[in-house]
Every structure is written in C-alpha cells, then in structure tokens.
Amino acid sequence: MPSETSSTEKLRVIVAGGGVAALETILALRELAPDLTDVSVIAPGEEFVYRPMSVREPFAYGPAERYPLAPIVLDAGAQLIAGELAWVDSDRQVVHTRRDEPLEYDALVLALGARPHARYRHAVTIDDRRMDEILHGIVQDVEAGYLKSLAFVSPGRMAWPLPLYELALMTAGRAYDMNIDLQVTLVTPEDAPLAIFGQGASSAVAGLLQRSGIQTIGSAYTEIPSAGQLVINPGDRHLHADRVIALPELYGPSVHGIPLSEHGFLRVNPHGHVLDVENVYAAGDCTEFPVKHGGVGAQQADVVAQSIAACAGAPVAAELFHPVIRGMLLTGDKPLYLTARITGGHGFSSEITDSPTWDPPNKIAAKYLAPYLDARDREQIASR
C-alpha cells in the first residue's frame, strides 16, 4: 500500500476506465479526500452510457441515457486523459497508454470492465452497447407474427443474468399485448431463476415467469450446433426455436504487467487491492468477483476509495467489501426490486418488492454516482 503523504504533497491517483466503477471511485475520492489526492482518469470514450436501461431500446422506449464524460470528471475535481491503458510498469509505478504516454502514479485503480465474447455461433448475442441494433428486428418479427418460438440462453460461464430475464419477460409481454402466440423458453445453468438473489426472490421470479407463459429450464448447459437447434445437458434434450438469444461470456481485460487470474480477471483482497502487486487496486467487472453488476462494482469502488483516502491521510476507516446486490427487474409491466446479501456468489438473504428499497431508485444503486446522476437529470428536466 502507498505510504501516507506529507501535509503538502498530494497522492497521485490514476483511475483507468470510464464506467460505473471508475466514476464512483473519483466521486468518492472527491468526498473523502479532495485536498489530499490528485486524480486523473484515463478513458477511451467521451461518454458514459447508462447501459442497464438499454434492454428497453428494442421495444421503442428510446435510447439509454448518455452523459458527457468530461463534465463528470471535472465535477469530481479530476483530470480527464483521453486514451486507453496499454500496460503497467508496477515496479516504477508508471502506466503507459496506447500512445505510449507514460504517467506516474502513487495509487492506480483499474476499472476497465470486462470484455464480452459470443459463446454461440448460431445465436444472437446480447451486447448492451448496441441493443436496439441487434434485437429490434426480432421484436418486429414477433409483433408481425413471423416468429413462433424464442429461446433465451445463458452460457455455462454466464455474465450478469438479469438482462436475459428482462428481455424474455418484455418479449413475452409484447407478444401478449399484440395477441401473438409465442413460445418463450429460458435456459440457464442456475438451479433456479435468478438464484443469486436467494430463495425468496427467486421463487417470486419463477412465479412471474410462469404467469407470463415462459418455460424455464434450470441447471442446464446448452450447445447450439446449428441455427435454431439447442442441445441441453444433462439429459441430451433437444429443443427447436425460431431464434436464439444468448448472453455473452465475459473475460477480463488482461492488463499487461498485472498478475491475472483465470480468463484474464484481476484478483483483489477485501480492500480492493490487487494481489501480488503494490499500490494497484481494481473495481468492477474486471475483477474476478463472479457477480458482474454496476451496483456491485460501485461498492467495490467505494472500498477502494476508502483505502486510498486513508493512505492519503484522510480520517477515513477503510472498510471491507461486503456486497449487497440491488437489482431492478424490468418486466414490461411494473418493475420489481430485488435485494440480496451474498457470500461466495450465493444469495443468503433476499427480498423482492414492488417499490424500491434504495434511494434514488435507479437501476444502478451507487452511493455517490446515483445521486450525482439523479441531480443532473433533475437539472436537465428543469432547464427544458
């Protein structure tokens, strides 16, 4: 861990990434140690896209909200560096961008997200960066009655499962509203629907799927050898669907110069410190924590910011990472709100409600980023 700074010297912090975990980190540092840290953000894009709402795009709800990145970074008291991280010289505490620009740091935060890869050649793979482009045609074919059956599939090494359930529920709801007879099947390696949220919430979701006419096949591992043909194991069960929609598999960012775990993810301790390397932290989907969700990434970022602020000399207690998953499930009707406290990737206490149990009731529950974006949205509405 970096040594505490003197009263006149600020801790140089570099945050690599432009997503939820990166923005939560810099907003937390603004709150915890604004006069003790000098923060820079390396980000490849110019916008922060609120991706959890992209599942609505194919159903003509409008695009997910986009926020210019520069004003957020400026409001956090940080400097924005347009670029992409290339590699890290951890011995010298220097990062290099793709343009081979060396930048020195006292603390480095990796919030690079994960890399999605299509698991199935003969399926449409969900990509929240272009959801409308990928799925709008399928929704139109459902509305026109051209499709009679759809299968929604999670691969064996699945990503955050909520969008798959949302798409299945919204598609089934759209078919019902259009008086279209559509067979919808959801295939998942989970032993129960959204099992990550615990038995209570999972049972409620299972009932919702059943009432929506969606057949759920759990504890299932799927192969798709040809278009529309699914082989489900165990049991060598064969299923046909006019279209197959699948979650991607996720891989870590594979940062050169940083020790990696399986599939390129980063191993961190409960304070968010990357194992086997000094003064480097990680938060969000790039870590090996199995739940890939913006709210969880924000909680990791809060822990990292506390650790860095304490090292900078702020009177802050560095807490341990004890995740609470808060998820808004879009259904095509009223959303449902799910909460679970987890250990080792399994729900152990959970609840599901018709009204939010967190404030502001956004898709991403983040201590600093959520109220910040909520305030910006209110300002924009007031200025119209």
C-alpha positions in Angstrom: 0.0 0.0 0.0 1.3 3.5 -0.7 2.8 5.3 2.2 0.9 8.3 3.7 1.7 11.6 2.1 3.1 14.6 3.8 0.9 17.6 4.6 1.9 19.4 1.4 2.1 16.5 -1.1 -1.0 15.0 -2.7 -1.3 11.4 -3.5 -1.2 10.9 -7.3 -4.1 8.7 -8.2 -4.8 7.3 -11.7 -8.1 5.7 -12.5 -8.3 3.7 -15.7 -11.8 3.4 -17.1 -14.9 5.4 -17.9 -17.7 3.2 -16.5 -19.6 2.9 -13.2 -16.7 1.8 -11.0 -14.3 4.5 -12.4 -16.8 7.3 -11.9 -17.9 6.0 -8.4 -14.2 6.0 -7.4 -13.5 9.6 -8.4 -16.7 10.9 -6.9 -16.0 9.0 -3.7 -12.4 10.5 -3.5 -13.9 13.9 -4.0 -16.0 13.3 -0.9 -13.4 11.5 1.2 -10.0 13.2 0.3 -10.5 16.2 -2.0 -7.4 18.1 -0.7 -5.2 15.1 -0.3 -5.4 13.4 -3.8 -4.6 14.5 -7.3 -6.8 12.3 -9.5 -6.5 11.6 -13.2 -8.9 9.5 -15.3 -7.8 7.6 -18.4 -10.8 6.8 -20.5 -11.1 5.7 -24.2 -14.5 7.3 -24.9 -16.2 10.6 -24.5 -19.5 9.4 -23.0 -20.8 7.4 -20.0 -23.7 5.3 -21.2 -26.3 4.1 -18.7 -26.3 0.6 -20.1 -28.7 -1.2 -17.8 -31.6 0.6 -19.4 -30.5 -0.5 -22.9 -32.7 -3.6 -22.7 -35.7 -1.3 -23.3 -34.3 0.1 -26.6 -35.6 -2.7 -28.9 -39.1 -2.1 -27.6 -39.2 1.5 -28.8 -38.6 3.1 -25.4 -35.8 5.3 -26.6 -32.1 5.0 -26.2 -30.3 4.6 -22.9 -29.2 7.8 -21.3 -25.8 9.2 -22.3 -23.7 11.6 -20.3 -20.7 13.5 -21.5 -17.7 12.2 -19.5 -15.7 15.4 -19.3 -18.2 17.3 -17.0 -18.5 14.4 -14.6 -14.7 14.1 -14.3 -14.5 17.9 -13.8 -17.2 17.9 -11.2 -15.2 15.2 -9.3 -12.2 17.5 -9.3 -10.2 15.2 -11.6 -8.4 15.5 -14.9 -9.6 13.6 -17.9 -7.0 12.0 -20.2 -8.4 10.7 -23.5 -6.7 7.4 -24.2 -6.6 3.7 -23.4 -4.4 1.9 -20.9 -1.8 -0.3 -22.6 0.4 -1.7 -19.9 1.6 -1.1 -16.3 5.2 -0.9 -15.0 4.3 -1.7 -11.4 8.0 -1.6 -10.3 8.4 2.0 -11.4 4.7 2.9 -10.7 4.1 4.1 -14.3 1.2 3.4 -16.6 1.6 3.6 -20.4 -1.3 4.5 -22.7 -1.7 3.1 -26.2 0.0 6.3 -27.4 3.0 5.2 -25.3 2.4 8.1 -22.9 4.0 7.3 -19.5 2.1 8.5 -16.4 3.4 8.2 -12.9 1.1 7.2 -10.0 1.1 6.6 -6.3 -2.1 4.6 -6.5 -3.6 3.0 -9.6 -7.2 2.0 -9.9 -8.1 -0.4 -12.6 -11.8 -0.1 -13.5 -11.6 -1.4 -17.1 -14.7 -3.5 -17.2 -14.9 -6.9 -18.9 -14.7 -8.0 -22.5 -17.8 -9.7 -23.9 -17.4 -12.6 -26.3 -20.1 -14.5 -28.2 -20.3 -18.1 -26.9 -22.5 -19.4 -29.6 -22.1 -19.0 -33.4 -25.7 -19.8 -34.1 -27.3 -17.3 -31.7 -27.9 -13.6 -31.4 -25.6 -12.5 -28.6 -26.7 -9.6 -26.3 -24.5 -6.5 -26.5 -25.7 -3.6 -24.3 -23.6 -1.2 -26.4 -25.9 -1.8 -29.4 -29.0 -3.5 -28.1 -31.5 -1.8 -30.4 -29.4 -2.6 -33.5 -29.2 -6.3 -32.5 -32.7 -7.0 -31.3 -35.1 -4.5 -32.8 -35.7 -6.7 -35.9 -36.5 -9.7 -33.7 -39.1 -7.7 -31.7 -40.6 -6.5 -35.0 -40.8 -10.1 -36.3 -42.6 -11.1 -33.0 -45.1 -8.2 -33.4 -45.7 -9.2 -37.0 -46.3 -12.9 -36.1 -43.4 -14.2 -38.1 -41.8 -15.9 -35.1 -43.5 -18.6 -33.2 -40.7 -19.5 -30.7 -37.8 -17.9 -29.0 -35.1 -19.3 -26.7 -33.1 -17.1 -24.3 -29.9 -18.9 -23.2 -27.3 -18.3 -20.5 -23.9 -20.0 -21.3 -22.2 -22.1 -18.7 -19.9 -19.3 -17.7 -22.6 -16.7 -17.6 -22.5 -12.9 -17.2 -24.9 -10.9 -15.1 -28.2 -12.8 -15.8 -30.8 -10.0 -15.2 -30.9 -8.6 -18.8 -31.8 -12.1 -20.2 -34.8 -12.3 -17.9 -35.9 -8.8 -18.7 -35.7 -9.4 -22.4 -37.7 -12.7 -22.1 -40.4 -11.0 -20.0 -40.7 -7.9 -22.1 -40.8 -10.0 -25.3 -43.5 -12.3 -23.9 -45.4 -9.2 -22.7 -45.2 -7.6 -26.1 -46.5 -10.8 -27.8 -49.4 -11.0 -25.4 -50.3 -7.4 -26.0 -50.3 -8.0 -29.7 -52.4 -11.2 -29.3 -49.5 -13.2 -30.8 -49.0 -16.8 -29.8 -45.3 -17.0 -29.0 -43.5 -19.8 -27.2 -40.7 -18.4 -25.0 -38.1 -20.6 -23.3 -35.4 -19.5 -20.9 -32.4 -21.9 -20.4 -30.0 -21.2 -17.6 -27.3 -23.0 -15.7 -28.8 -21.5 -12.5 -30.5 -24.1 -10.3 -33.5 -21.6 -10.0 -34.4 -18.3 -11.7 -32.1 -15.5 -10.6 -30.8 -17.8 -7.8 -28.2 -15.1 -7.0 -30.9 -13.2 -5.2 -31.8 -16.1 -2.8 -34.7 -18.4 -2.5 -37.4 -15.9 -1.7 -36.8 -13.6 -4.6 -36.0 -16.5 -6.9 -39.4 -18.1 -6.1 -41.2 -14.9 -6.8 -39.4 -14.5 -10.2 -40.2 -18.2 -11.0 -43.9 -17.4 -10.4 -43.7 -14.3 -12.6 -42.1 -16.3 -15.5 -44.8 -19.0 -15.2 -47.6 -16.4 -15.3 -46.0 -14.9 -18.3 -46.1 -18.2 -20.1 -42.3 -18.6 -20.1 -40.9 -22.1 -19.8 -37.7 -22.1 -17.6 -35.2 -24.9 -17.9 -32.7 -24.7 -15.0 -29.4 -26.4 -14.2 -28.9 -26.6 -17.9 -25.8 -26.3 -20.1 -26.6 -25.6 -23.7 -24.9 -26.2 -27.1 -26.3 -24.7 -30.3 -24.9 -26.9 -33.1 -26.9 -25.2 -35.9 -29.4 -22.4 -36.3 -32.4 -22.9 -34.1 -31.3 -26.2 -32.7 -30.4 -26.4 -29.0 -28.9 -29.4 -27.2 -29.5 -29.1 -23.4 -27.5 -31.2 -20.9 -27.6 -33.1 -18.7 -30.1 -35.3 -20.5 -29.2 -34.6 -24.1 -32.5 -32.8 -24.6 -33.2 -31.3 -28.0 -35.1 -28.1 -28.4 -36.0 -26.0 -31.5 -36.5 -22.3 -31.6 -37.0 -19.9 -34.4 -34.5 -17.5 -32.9 -32.0 -18.0 -30.1 -30.8 -15.0 -27.9 -27.8 -15.6 -25.7 -25.8 -13.8 -23.0 -22.1 -13.3 -23.8 -19.3 -14.9 -21.9 -17.1 -12.3 -20.1 -13.4 -12.2 -20.0 -11.1 -9.9 -18.0 -9.1 -7.0 -19.6 -5.8 -9.0 -19.4 -3.7 -5.9 -18.4 -0.1 -6.4 -19.3 2.2 -6.0 -16.2 -0.5 -7.0 -13.7 -0.9 -10.6 -12.3 -4.1 -12.2 -13.7 -6.4 -14.9 -12.6 -8.3 -17.3 -14.9 -9.8 -15.7 -18.0 -7.9 -12.5 -17.5 -9.6 -11.2 -14.5 -7.9 -9.4 -11.5 -7.7 -10.9 -8.1 -8.3 -8.5 -5.2 -8.4 -8.6 -1.5 -11.4 -7.4 0.6 -9.9 -3.8 0.4 -9.8 -3.9 -3.4 -6.0 -4.2 -3.6 -4.8 -6.3 -6.5 -2.9 -9.3 -5.1 0.9 -9.6 -5.6 1.4 -6.1 -6.8 1.9 -2.9 -4.8 -0.3 0.2 -4.9 -2.7 -1.1 -7.5 -6.4 -1.5 -6.9 -9.3 -2.8 -9.0 -13.1 -2.5 -9.0 -16.0 -3.5 -11.2 -16.3 -6.2 -13.8 -12.6 -6.5 -14.4 -12.2 -8.3 -11.0 -12.7 -12.0 -10.6 -15.7 -11.5 -8.3 -18.4 -13.6 -10.0 -21.3 -11.1 -9.9 -20.8 -8.6 -12.8 -23.2 -5.7 -11.9 -22.8 -2.0 -11.8 -24.1 -1.7 -8.2 -21.5 -4.3 -7.0 -18.8 -2.5 -9.0 -19.8 0.7 -7.2 -19.5 -0.9 -3.8 -16.0 -2.2 -4.8 -15.1 1.3 -5.9 -16.2 2.7 -2.5 -14.0 0.3 -0.7 -11.0 1.2 -3.0 -11.6 4.9 -2.5 -11.7 4.5 1.3 -8.4 2.6 1.2 -6.8 5.3 -1.0 -8.2 8.1 1.1 -6.8 6.6 4.3 -3.4 6.2 2.7 -3.5 9.9 1.6 -4.0 10.8 5.2 -7.8 11.4 5.4 -9.6 10.4 8.6 -11.3 7.5 6.9 -11.8 4.0 8.0 -11.1 1.6 5.2 -13.9 -0.9 5.2 -14.0 -4.4 3.8 -16.1 -5.4 0.7 -19.4 -6.9 1.9 -21.6 -6.8 -1.2 -25.3 -6.2 -1.3 -26.9 -6.8 -4.7 -29.7 -4.5 -5.6 -31.4 -5.1 -8.9 -34.4 -3.6 -10.7 -36.1 -6.2 -12.9 -37.8 -4.7 -15.9 -40.8 -6.8 -16.8 -42.8 -5.0 -19.5 -45.2 -4.0 -16.7 -44.3 -2.6 -13.3 -40.6 -3.2 -12.4 -39.7 -5.4 -9.4 -36.9 -4.6 -7.0 -34.7 -7.4 -5.7 -32.1 -7.2 -2.9 -29.7 -9.9 -1.8 -26.8 -10.1 0.6 -24.3 -12.6 -0.7 -21.3 -14.6 0.2 -19.2 -16.6 -2.2 -21.6 -15.7 -5.1 -24.8 -17.2 -3.5 -27.7 -15.4 -2.0 -28.3 -16.0 1.7 -30.9 -13.3 2.5 -33.1 -11.7 0.0 -36.3 -9.8 -0.7 -38.4 -8.8 -3.7 -40.7 -5.7 -3.6 -43.0 -3.7 -5.8 -41.3 -0.5 -4.7 -37.7 0.4 -4.4 -35.8 -0.1 -1.1 -33.0 2.2 -2.1 -32.8 5.9 -3.0 -32.6 7.1 -5.6 -34.4 4.1 -7.1 -32.1 3.8 -10.1 -31.0 0.7 -12.0 -27.5 1.1 -10.6 -27.5 1.7 -6.8 -24.3 3.6 -6.2 -23.6 5.7 -3.1 -22.1 8.6 -5.0 -22.8 8.1 -8.7 -26.5 7.5 -8.4 -27.4 10.8 -6.5 -25.0 12.7 -8.8 -26.7 11.4 -12.0 -30.1 11.9 -10.4 -29.3 15.6 -9.7 -28.1 16.1 -13.2 -31.2 14.6 -14.6 -33.4 16.8 -12.5 -31.4 19.9 -13.6 -31.8 18.9 -17.2 -35.6 18.5 -16.8 -35.9 21.8 -15.0 -34.0 23.6 -17.8 -36.4 22.5 -20.5 
